[in-house]
């Protein structure tokens, strides 16, 4: 089954919600791992936005990833971290998430665009 933007967006959200939960439990090792997972997914999304005219989306995805890294490195308390990540999620959904969805047809999430690179087959 082909990967979808919605699937990777759900993974990003789940990882960040998990990071908030782990920070609130004062488990910073798990928090760092979950932030890394979210950032990795942002990178995978960026790879699918490699076509002509999608440079700004790739730049915004890199910026979003670096914002998460900065939050992870700068936050001193679980409360501060949780608020920063929750605010990031709201901004992501309202801005970049919507923008990516609007341009999805031009990305490699579009099966017609991806088909010439790696034909997709249904698996049963």
C-alpha positions in Angstrom: 0.0 0.0 0.0 1.5 3.4 -0.9 2.5 5.7 1.9 0.3 8.8 2.4 1.0 12.2 3.7 -1.8 11.7 6.2 -0.1 8.6 7.6 3.2 10.4 8.1 1.4 13.4 9.7 -0.3 11.1 12.2 3.1 9.6 13.0 4.6 13.1 13.6 1.7 14.0 15.9 1.8 10.7 17.8 5.6 11.1 18.3 5.2 14.6 19.6 2.3 13.8 21.9 4.4 10.9 23.2 7.3 13.3 23.7 5.1 15.6 25.8 3.9 12.7 27.9 7.5 11.4 28.5 8.7 14.9 29.4 5.9 15.2 31.9 7.1 11.9 33.4 10.7 13.4 33.4 11.9 10.7 31.0 14.1 12.8 28.8 15.8 9.9 27.0 12.4 8.8 25.7 11.5 12.4 24.9 14.7 12.9 22.8 14.0 9.6 21.0 10.4 10.7 20.2 11.5 14.1 19.0 14.1 12.4 16.7 11.3 10.2 15.3 9.1 13.2 14.5 12.1 15.0 12.9 12.8 11.8 10.8 9.2 11.8 9.6 9.5 15.4 8.6 12.6 14.4 6.6 10.7 11.6 4.9 7.9 14.0 4.0 10.5 16.5 2.6 11.9 13.8 0.3 8.4 13.4 -1.3 8.3 17.2 -2.0 11.3 17.1 -4.3 9.6 18.3 -7.5 9.8 21.6 -9.3 8.1 24.4 -7.5 8.2 22.7 -4.1 11.4 24.2 -2.8 9.6 26.4 -0.3 7.8 23.5 1.2 11.1 21.6 1.6 12.6 24.7 3.2 9.6 25.0 5.6 9.9 21.3 6.6 13.6 21.8 7.4 12.7 24.9 9.4 10.0 22.9 11.3 12.5 20.2 12.1 15.1 22.7 13.3 12.5 24.3 15.5 11.8 21.0 17.2 15.6 20.5 17.7 15.9 23.9 19.2 13.0 23.2 21.6 14.5 20.0 22.6 17.9 21.6 23.3 16.6 24.8 25.0 13.8 23.6 27.2 14.5 23.5 30.9 11.2 22.1 32.4 8.6 19.6 31.4 5.9 22.3 31.4 7.9 24.6 29.2 8.7 21.8 26.8 5.1 20.6 26.7 3.8 24.0 25.9 6.4 24.7 23.2 5.6 21.4 21.5 1.9 21.8 21.8 2.2 25.3 20.2 4.4 23.8 17.5 1.7 21.2 16.7 -1.0 23.9 16.4 1.2 26.0 14.1 2.1 23.0 12.0 -1.6 22.0 11.5 -2.7 25.5 10.7 0.1 26.4 8.3 2.6 23.9 7.0 0.3 20.9 7.3 -2.4 22.6 5.3 0.1 23.8 2.7 1.5 20.3 2.3 -2.0 18.9 1.8 -2.8 21.6 -0.8 0.4 20.8 -2.8 0.2 17.0 -2.3 -0.9 16.4 -5.9 2.5 17.9 -7.1 4.5 15.8 -4.7 5.6 12.2 -4.9 2.7 11.3 -2.6 0.7 11.5 -5.8 0.6 7.9 -7.2 0.7 9.1 -10.7 3.9 11.0 -10.1 5.5 8.2 -8.1 4.5 5.5 -10.6 7.3 6.4 -13.1 9.9 6.0 -10.3 8.6 2.9 -8.5 5.4 1.4 -9.6 3.1 0.8 -6.7 1.4 -2.5 -6.3 -1.4 -3.5 -3.9 -0.3 -6.2 -1.5 -2.8 -8.5 0.0 
